[in-house]
Amino acid sequence: MILNRETLPHDGNTYEFEGLKYQDTQVSFIWVDMPPGGSVRLHKHPYKEIFIIQQGVATFTVGSAVLEAHAGQIIIVPADTRHKFMNSGDQRLRQVDIHANRQFITHWLEE
């Protein structure tokens, strides 16, 4: 199976691959392409999430820690850990957010 990014569900700055919709694949991911200042609000998942930073700089809040990550780095967020991120650089943030689950389960913690 070959998929084109443009055929995935698209929401502004993201494309979503939810594994259960594609041959019941056991992993899901979000392809992020976010402008400077863009952000994702505080949330958590009942599984690990792995962020692969491909371009740009992001500021992550993971639990009570604030981390700055840049291209070439990986952030691993444990299950049930509150987290959010923001493109804190001056160029587009391009990253892949891997959800260790066949479907997205997100508990939003702020409006």
Secondary structure by P-SEA (a helix, b strand, c coil): ccccccccccccccccccccccccccbbbbbcccccccccccccccbbbbbbbcbbbbbbbcccbbbbbcccbbbbbccccccccccccccbbbbbbbbcccbbbbbbccc
